[in-house]
Amino acid sequence: MSGGISTVGIAALDAAPPTPRAKAGPAAPPDIADRFPARLDSTVWPQTKDSAERIVALVEKMHPWADTPQVRNHRRRGVILLLNLLAPYPGATWQHKWLASGLEDTQGRQWQDALTQRVGEHRYAHWQIRQFPSALTTLICADVLRPRLPYLLTRNARGLVGAMAALRDPDGFDLLRRECRSLDSITPTAEFRILRNTALLLARHGGGVRNITVGDCVQLIRSAHSTTSEATMKGHTAFYSLLRRLGIFPDDAPDHVRALYATPGRQSVEQLVDRYHIECTPVRDLLIAYLRERQPALDYITLAQLSYMLASLFWRDLERHHPGVNSLDLPAEWALAWKERLHRKPTKQSTTDTGATTGATTRASALACLLAVRALYLDLAQWALEEPQRWAAWAVPCPVRPADVRGTKTKTRTKARMDQRTRELLPSLPDVVRTVDARRLHCAALLSAASDATPGSSFTCDGALYTRLHKPHAAGTKIWVSDTRTGTVLDASQYEQETFWAWATVEILRNTGIRIEELLELNHYAFVQYRLPTTGELVPLLQITPSKTDAERLLLITPELADVLSAVVRRIRTHDGGVPLISAYDPYEKIWLPPMPLLFQRPVSGEHRAFSGATIRDYLAKALAAALPPGRRTPVHLTPHDFRRFFVTDALLNGLPPHLAQIICGHRDINTTMGYKAVYPHEAIEAHRAFIARRRATRPSEEYRTPTDTEWDEFLGHFEHRKVSLGTCGRAYQAPCIHEHACIRCPVLRPDPRQRHRLDEIRTNLIDRITEAEREGWLGEVEGLKVSLAAAENKLADLDAHIHKTKSAHLGMPAFGRATT
């Protein structure tokens, strides 16, 4: 290998055929066209082959939806005019002629212009053109013409709904109406949308209501999204749920039409890797093979993140900076440069003066990426021992050292940042709870007062004056009101919904400490009871379904939590007392969950839908924006996970043992639980004081009695007698002098720097005495004097070192000439 270019790895994969590259982009639901095909777009069927005379006779025999002779006559004459208009165009059937006319390709004003061009200019042209829309509706209901869905979606379908219900399938539409009106969630607007979409399917494919297939519904929704805007078609999918409820679709049909078109499915390993357009095919195939080996033990979101780190952050980054690299054996300088780039995340910043600029921030996932790359190299080395013919060529030294993934500093900073955030936000939690609850009550009162008021009238709520607005085109559940003081216009029903679910989110999260995904998966089956074996009392428990760590657990339902959960259940119950079964989409695993009585659900355009995490976060952000605790100038910004940290911190501060907090939170490691707990400075002080109190409890009680005046004077006098000529004696109270006042040898003597000259005199005197003793032969005296001399010299050295540390150094005045050279 030279400079990261190698042919060893290429030869290692020559034996296996290369994996075909997958198309980039989101994955479509598998085999949808095979499982649920739409009916064929035929151009030949019996009615469209009839002659004009038979068609006119058929129209005259059809049950009219308007019983006046004038309307029937206009309908007959309009049909004759439209057939005469289509007759000159080529085709063996009327459907062929309709397609050849090109009228289907016109929209809006172009329809009028095309008809004017074909009819020509004469005195009856305007009257004839006015007959064509109703005549076309009649021919569609008679199954003579079947316009394509893009054309039908751009036309006014109100007349088509009534005509289809009267002429094509009266019994089928009556069944739909009865089913709609039996459901609380379906408003008049939602009912019309259901009937409209059903009529469009009959107009396109023929037949009756019970002939509609799953593929027809998918084709309609896809055409609607490509023809009209997303906002226009929002909430127009309830007709599928209703048709499925009526038993029209097979048992294996999805519970919701969005499972077929609106949510991305899982991507294969090849698609996950090919998102990043790796140029080196052998390395691409290696990463695919590696991910396939890891796939059985990983969930989908972890597999997708691993592919991103290995294919994009690691290898694709190397290809961009070192074109032609094809070996995992990287030069040291390449590996070092990559690790430096990994820690910096490029960002785009916009300024008003210079436009867009490029910056960089610290990448939070750098440590995780380093761990993933190191695991790749170590796994390949281990697998090379087990299957050398497959993996040995890729077993090379790992560029990520153990020190790179230790991450001590990163973990410390993360812990400190989390603790600081908890310490800053936890004191404001009571104000947030109080404000969110007050806002919920205000919005409920506002909705109640607005519902009782008539459109255009004024009413008061909590001392404020409001006016209910008259909006004839608004949906049936929307109640628009205007604040006369500020002029703010709002939908009281939507406003009340947002505040209620924000309150429920805050209360459940702060009382349970569960994750946001666990919150959204709470269902009516989660309420269980436990009978205490000692007293026989029934205790309510909340069952938390496995989520992140696949740890299922039970939480005690407190009275406060019981009130919140009961309010949620009362809100989502239908008129028969049941909780609707709905399917929720798991954005992490990219799958649809089976129908369950979820607690966090809401009616949307005639169908019940589960809340998404984004919606809950949006509701929470709006509620917190209105909750401004005293002393804060900016709103409190809380994430759902902050409530989990608050719960753990509060529980441990109030005496809950850490191992029990670990079980409640569903953590596998108690260190994870302790990582959520914020450490306050006063905790260390209180813990130290508690330690002193416990230590005092083990001592005799008479030691802690109140001293008498005599004892206190004696204690103060002790310190007065500690002053000696060389400094201060540091022995404890009532402790005897162990050196019999030979202070020069005492280790507890604290020499005074001002008495250094005395130490010099003592050292000089000791030297003279040692000289005299040696001269006189007093050898016993010499040994003692040398011990005292060594102690004096040590004290002088310590004293000089202390003086050197404490004295200040004069740096002088800086000169400009020296500073610039």
N, C-alpha and C positions, 0 to 999 in steps of 0.2 A: 504494500500500500504506500502510495506517495501522495501526500497532500489530500488524503481523504478519497482518492480514486482507486478502486479495486475491482478486479474481475473475479475474485474468489466467491463472493456472495452471489454473483450472477450465475456462475457455474453450478452453484449449489441448488438453484431452483430450475435448472434446465430440464431436470427429469420430470418435473410437474408442469402441466400445461398452464399458461398464464391465465389468471382470473379475468374474465371480461370486465371492462370498465362499465360501471353503472352510471345512469343519467343522474346528474345533480338535481337538487330540488327536493321538495317534500314528497314523501311517499304517498301514493294513492292507496285507498283501501283495497285489499287483495281481491282478485277475481270478481269484482263487482258486476262487470258486464256479463260474466258467465253465470253467476248466481241469480242475478235479478235483471234480466234483459228487458228493455222496453219493447212494446209492440212495434212491429215493423211499419215503416212509413210507406204504406201501400198507396198506389195511384189508381188502382182498379178495385172496385167493389160493386155490388149490384146497384145501389141507388145512383151512383155517379155515372152509370152507363145508360140510365133511362133517357127516353126522349123528353123534349121540352114539354110536350102535351101531357105525358104521364106525370112529370114532376109538378106541373101546375095542378093537375087533378089531385095529386097526393097532398099538396099544400092546402087545397080547399077542403079535404077531408080531415086534416089534422085538427085536433081539439084547440080552439083558439084561446089565447090568453087575454084577448080583448073582445067583448061580445057585441060591439057596435058594428053595424053594417059598413059604415064608412071606413073603419079601421081594417076590416076584412077586405074591402075592395081595394084600398091602398096597398095592402100587403100583396094581394094577387097581382095587381098591375106592376108593383115594384119587382116582383119575381120575374114577370115576363120581360120587363125592361133589362134586368141584369142578365138573363139568359140570352136575350138578343145581343147584348153587348159582348158576351163571351163567345157567341156562336162563330164569328169569323176567325177566331184564333185556331191554330192547328192542334190536333189532339183527338184521340179516340174516345175520351171521357171528358166530362165536365171538369174533373180535377186537372186533367192535362191542359185544358183550355185556360183554367184559372191560373195555373203556374206560368203558362205562356204569355198571359196578358201583362204580367209584370206589376199588377196592382198590389201584389203582396209585398213588393219591395219598397212601397211608398209609406211614409209616415206623416202624421199631422197635416199640415197645409199641402204637402205633396200629394196626398190622397185626393183632395179636392181638385188640384191642378191636373192630375192624371185623368180623373173622370171628365173634367171639362174638355180636355184635349180629345178624348175618345168620343164623347157625346157630340161635340161640335157646338157651334153657335147657332141657336134658333130660339124661338119664343118660349119653348117648353123645356129648355135645357136646365134651368135652375130648378124647376119642379122635379124633373127626372133625377137630378143629382141628389135631391133630398130624399128620394125613395130608396136609394141604393143601400144605405146602412141597415135599415130594417129588413130589406130584401135579402141582404147577405146573411143577416142573423137567421132568417127563416130557412135559407138553404143549408146553413150549417146545422141547425136543429133537425132538418130533414135528412141529414147525413149525405147531402149531395156534394158539398164542398168540405174539405178539411184543411183549413189554412195552417201554416206552420206556426210553431209557438212564438218565435220572435215577433211575428205580425200580431198574433192574438194578444200578446202582453202589452203592446203599445196602443191597443184600442180600448175604448170604454166598455167594460164588461158588465155594467149594471143591467143593460137590456138583455145581454146573453144569459145571465143567471135566471132571470124570470122566464125567458123563453125556453131554456133547457128544462127548467123545473116543470113547466106546463106541457111541453111537447115531447121531450125525449124520454125522461124517466121520472114521472111524478112521484111514484112510490119511493124511489131511491132518495130523492131530495127531501121528501117528507120524513124519511127515517133519519136523515142527517140533521134536519131541523129539530126533531124531537130529542135526539141525542145531545145536540148543542145546548138546548134549553134545560136539560137535566143536569148539566155541570155548572157549578158555581163560577168556575174560572173563565168561562166563555162569555164574553160580552157581546152585545149586538154587532159591534165592529168586527170582532173576531169571527162571529158567525158568518158575516158577509164574506170575509176573506176565505173561509173554508168553502162556502158554496161557490165562490168565484173560481178558486183553483180547481174545484171538482168540475165545474162547467168547462173550464179551459181544457182539461184532460179529455172530456167527452167530445169537445169540438175538434180536438186534434186527432184522436185515435178512434172515435166512434164508440158504439156500444152504450151500456148503461153504467150506473155507479159500481155495481158489483163486478164489472169487467176490468176495472182499473187494476194495474199491477204495480209492484214496487218500483220496477224500472221506469214506468211512466212518471211516477212522482219524482224520481231522481232526475229524469230528463227535464221536467218542468222547472225544478229548482235551479238546475245548472243553466238553463236558458234564461231564467229570470235574473240570475246574478250576472250573466254576460250581457243582458239587454238593458236592464234598469239598474239604478244605483243601489248600493248596499242598504242605504237608509230607507229606500222605498220598499224593499222586499223584507226588511227586518220584521220578524214575527209572523211571516206568512207560511210557516211550516207546520202549523197545528193541524192542518187538514190530514196529514199523514197519520198522526197519532189517533185522530178520530176514526179514520178508515180502518186502521189496525184494531182499534177498540171494537169496531163492528164485526170483526172476524173476516174481513174481505181478503186479507193477506195471509200467506202461509205461516205456520208456526215458527219457522226459522227466520222470519223477517226481523230486521233490527227493531228495537223498541223506539228508536227515534231516527228520523230521516237525516239528522245531522251526522249520524254515525256513518253515513254513506258518502257524504260530500264535503262537510264543513270542517272536519277535524283531520289533521294529518295522521296517517298510520305509522306504524313502526318501519324504520328503514333497515335494510339488510346491512351486514357488516361491510359489504362492498360499497353500498351507497354512503355509509358513514365515512369511509376513508376517501372515496372519490369526491366528496364535497370540497376537498382542498386541492385537487388537481396536482397530485404528486407526479413529477416528471419521470423519476427513476422507477421503472416498472418492477425490477426485482425487490426493491425496498417496499414498494406499494404492496406487492404480493406477500412479502414477509409480514408487514403489519396486519394484513387481512388474516393470514394464518395465525398470527399471535392472538389477535382479538377473538378468533373463533375458538382457540384453546381456552381463553379466559371467559368466554360468553356464558357457559353453563352456571358459573358461580356468581355472576353479576346480574343485577337488575338492569333494565334498559337504560335508565338515565345515567347510571354509573358507566355503562358501556359506551354511551354517546360521549360523555365527558372524557373518558379515557382515549377514545379515538380523536377527539379534538386536541388533547394535549400531545399525543404522540404524532399525529399526522400534521397538525397545523403548527402548534407552538414549537415543536421540536424539529421534525424533518423538513417541513415546508419552509421554515425559517432558514434552515441551513442551505436549502436549494436557492433561496433568493439571494443569499450573501456569498455562496460558493457554488456557482453553476457547475454542473457536471459531477457533483458528489454522488457516489453510489456505494459507499461502505460505511458501516457503523463504527469502524475504527478511525476515530477522529484525531487529528493532531491536537496537541495540548493547547496551542493558541486559538484554534477554532473552537474548542470546547469552552475555553475561558471567555471568549468573545460572545458565544451563544448564551452562557449563563448571565453575563452582564446585560445582554439585550432582554433576556427573559424577565429580569426584575423591573424593567421599565416598559410601561404600556403606553404606546402612542395614542395621543388624543388630539382632536381638532378643536380649536378655540376660535371663535369669531369675534372680531372687533369692528367697531364702526369706522375706524380710520383706515386700517390696512386690509380689511376683509378677513378671510380664514387664515389661521396660523396653526402650525403643528407644535404640540407640546408633548409632554410625557408625565405619567404619574406612576407611582409604585404599584406593581401588579400584586394583587392580594393572593392570587392562586399560584405564585411562583414556587412556593415550597411543595405544593401538591404536584405540580408538573415535574419538579426534580425527583420526587419520590416515584412518580410513574415511569420516568425514563430510567431511573436506577433499577426499578423492578423489571423493566423490559430486558436490560442487560443481564441481570442476575438470573432471570427465568431462562433466557436463552443459554446461559452457561450451564445451568442445571439440566435443562432438557438435552443439551449436547451430550451429556454423560449417559442419558437414557436412550436417546435416538440420535446417534452421531450422524447417520446418513442424511438426516433431515435438517438438523440444527447446528452441526459442528462448525460449518463455514461461517456462521454468524456469531460465534462465541469469541468476542474480542474484549479488550479491557474497557471497563466502564468509565466514561468521562465524569460521572457524578460521584464524588468521594463521600465517605461517611460524614465528614465535617460539613459538607454542603447541605445535607438533609437533617442535620441535628436541629436546626431551627429554634434554638433556645431563645435567642433574642427576639425572633418573630413571635413566638408563643408568649413571651413575657410582655411584649408590646400589645399584643392582642388582648391578653388578660387585663392589662392596665387600662386599655381603652374601654373594654366592656365594663370594668368596675367603675370607671369614672362616669360613664354614661348612666349606669344604674344609680350611682350616688346623686347625680344631677336630676334625674327624672323621677325617681321613686318618691321624693317628698311631694311632687305635684300630682301624684296619682289620686289622692282623695278629692282634690279639686276637679280633676278630669272626670272622675266617676260622678260626682255631684252635678257637674255641668251637663254631661251627656244625658243623665236621667232627667234633668229639668228640661232639656231640649226635646226629649222624647215626649214628655207630658204636654209640653206646649204645642207640639205638632199634632198630637192626637186631639187635643182640644180644638185646634184650628181646623182640622179636617172635619170634626163633628159639627162645628158651627157652620162651616162652609157647606156641608151636605144639607143642613136644614134650611139654608138661605136659598132664595130663588135667584136665577141668573140676573145680574144687573142690580141687585140689592146690596146694601151695606150691612155689616155686622161687626160686633166687637169681640175680641178674644184677648184675654189677659191685659185689658186696658188699651189695646191698640185697635184702630179702626181699619177694617178690610172691606173690599168690594169683590163679590163674586162676579167673574167675567162671563160673558156670553160668547162661547166659541162653538158654533154649530158644527164645524168640521172636526172637532176634537173627538178622541176615542171616548167610549162610554164610561171608562173608569177614571178619566182625568177630570179633576175639578180645579179650575184655574182661578186664582184669587190675586188681588193686587193690594199691596200695602199703601194706603192713601198717604201716609206720612213720607215714605221714601220713594214711592212709585215702583217698587220691586214687584215683578210679576212672577209667580211661581205656581207649580203644580202641587196642590196641597196633598194629593194622594201619594205622589212620588216622594214628596218631602217627608211625609209621615213614614213611608216605607224605609227610607234611608236612615232616619233617626232611630227607628225601632231596631233595625238590624245592627246599627252601630252600637246601640246600648246593649243588645244581646251579646254581641261580639266582645265588648269590653268586660261585661260581667262574667261570661263563661271563661274567658281566657285568664282573668285575674283570679278566679276562684278555683281553677283546675290546673293551670300551667301547661295545658296541652299545646301541641303544635297547630299551625293553621290548617294543614291537611287533615289532621285528626278532627279538628273542629268541623270542617266541611263534610266529614264522613260520619258524624253523629247521626244516629237514626233512632226510630221509635223502639227498636229491639234492644237498644243499649241500656234500658232501665231494668235493673234486676233487684231482687231483694235477698237479704241475708239474715237468717235468724240466729241471734246470739245464743250459743249453747248454755250460757249461764242463766240469763234472765228470760230467754225466749222472745226478746224484743226483735221486731223486724226493722232492719236498717236498710235504707235505699242506697243503691250503688249505681254508678255510671260506668258502663263497660266501654273501654277505649279500644277500638280496633287496631290491629298492628299497622304501623306505617313505616317510619324510617328504619327502625332497628328490629322490625317484626316482633316487637314485644307487646303482647296483649296484657292489659292490666285493668284493675277495678279501682275506682275512686269513690270516696264517700261523698254523698250528696248532702251538702249543708243546707240549712233552711233558706239562706239567701240564694244559693244556686237552684234550689227546688222552685222558688218563685219565678226565676228567670226561665227555667226549662218549661214550666207549666204555661207561662205566657207564650212561649214559642209554639208549643203544641196546640194551644187554643187558636193561634193565628193561622196555622197551616191546615187545620182540620176542615173537611168538607161538610156539607149539610147533613150527611149520614153519620158523622162522627169519626170517620176513618182518616188516616193520613195517606195521601196519594203515594203510590209507588212510582218512582222515577229513576231513570238511568243518569248517572253522572260520568263525566269524562275525566280520566286521570291524566293530567298534562305531563306527568313525569314518566309514566309507563306507556303513554300513548295508546290507551285502551279504554273501552267503555265498560263501566262496572255494571253488574246485574241490577235490575230494578230493586230499590230499597226505599223504605219510608224515611227518607232523609229529613232531618229537622231544618236544615238551611236550604229551603226551597221557596219559590215564589211563582205566582201565575204570570205568564208572559204571553199575551196575545192568544189566550185560549188554551194554553198548555202549561203544566207545571215544569219548571226547570230548576236544576240545582244551581246554587251560587258558585261562582268561580272565585279563586283567590284574588284576582285582580279587582273584582267588584267589591269584595269585602274590604280590601285595602283602600279602595276609593271612598267607600262609606266611612271608614275609620278616619281617613285623612280629613274629610269634610267635617266630621264631628269634632276632631281635635282642633281644627282651624277656628271653630267657634268657642272652644274652651280655652280661655286665656287666664291662667291662674294669677293671683295677686303677685305683683313684683316682676312679672315677665312682660316684655314688650313684643316678643315674637311668639307665635303659637307653638305648642308642644308637638314635637314630631315623634310619634311612637310607631314602631313596627309591631306586628303580631308577636314576634319572638321576644320583644322587650318584656311583654307581660309574663313570659315564661321565666325570664331572669328575675323579675320582680317577685314572682311566686316563690322561687327557690330561696332567694335572699331573705324574704320575710319569714318563710317557714323556719329556716335555720336560725335566724335571729330570735325567734320566739320559742326555741328549745326543741324543735323537731330533730331527732337524731339523723345524721347524714345518710346512714344506710337505708332508713325509711324514706327519706327524700329521693334517694336513688330509685327505689322501687316505684314511687309515685310518678316520677318523671320518665320511667322506662329506660334508664341508662344502663348500659352493660358495665361501665366502669364508674366507680365512685368518684374518681378524679374528674370525670366529666361533670358530675353534679356539683362538686366543689368549685369547678371552674365557672359555673353560672353564678355562684354566690359572690357578691361584692363585699370586700373587706373595708370596714370603716375604721378611721384612726381611733375613735373612742373605744372600739372593741379591744384593741391591744391594751389600752389603759385599764379598762374594766377587768380584763383577764388578769393583768398584773395585780390589781388590787384584790381580786378574788384569791389569787395565789397567796398573797400575804395574809389574807384572812384565814385561809386554810392552814397555813403554817403556824399562825398564832394560836389556832385552836389546839395544836398539839403541845404547846408550852404550858407550864403551870400558870394558873389564873392569877396568882399573886404577883407575877411579873408585870402584869398590865393594869395594876391598881393605880390610882391617882397619887403621885408623889407628894410627900409633905413638904412644908417650907424648908425644913432643915435639910432634907434630902436634896431638894432642888438647889439650895445654896451650896451644898457640898459638891453637887455635880458641876455647877458653874465655877466653883473654886478649883476644881480639878484642872480645868483648862488654863487657869491663871498660873498654876504651878508647872505647866509644860514648857514654859519659856526658859531656855538655857543660853549660855554665852555664844554658842556657835549657831543657833537657830531655834527650831521648835521640835519637841519630842512628839512623835506620832503614835505613842502607845495608847491602847484602849482605856476606857474609863475603869478605874479600880484595878487595872492590871499593874503588877509590880515591875520594877526596873530589873530586867534579867541580867544586865551587865554591871550592876552595882555602881551606876552613875559614871561608867567609863564610856562617855558619849561618843568618843572618837571611833570606837569599835561597833556601836549600835546601828543595826540596819534601819531602824525606824527614825533615825535622826534626819531632819529636813534642814540642811544647811541654809543659812541666810546669805545671799550674794554679798551683802554689805559686810559680812564677817569673814570674807575670804582671807584678809590679812592675818586673822587669828589662826586660821588653818595653816598658813605659811609659817607662822611662828612656831606652831606645834610641831610641824614636820621638821623644821630646822632644829628644834630642841631635841626631837627624837633622834635625829642623825647624830647630834653631838653626844647624847647619852649612850647611843650604841657604840660610838668610837671610844668613849671613856670606859664602858663595860668590857669591851674587847681588850683594851690596854690593861685594865686591872684584872682580867681573867674571870670576870663575873659571867660565866657562860649561861647560867640559868636566867639571868636578867636580860641577856642579849636576845634570847628567843622570844620573850614577851614583848620587848620593845620593837622587834621586827614586825610582829603581828600588828601592833598599833601603827607602825609606819606605813604598812601596806594599806590599812584602812584609811589613813589620812590621805594617801596619794589617790585612792579610788574616789574619795569624796571630792578632792580637788578636781579630778578629771570630770566627774559628773557635774560639778558646779560650773566648770568652764564650758562644757557642752551646752548646759542650759542657758548660760549667758550668751553663747554664740547663736543659739536658736532665736532668742528673743530680741537681740539687738537689730536695729535697722541699718541698711546699707545706703550710703549716699551715692546716687547714680550720676550726679552732676547735671548741668544744664545742657540740653541737646544743641548742637551747632548745625546750622542749615547746610554748610558746606560738607560736613561729614555725612549728613543724612542723605544727600543726593549722590554721593559717590558710590 
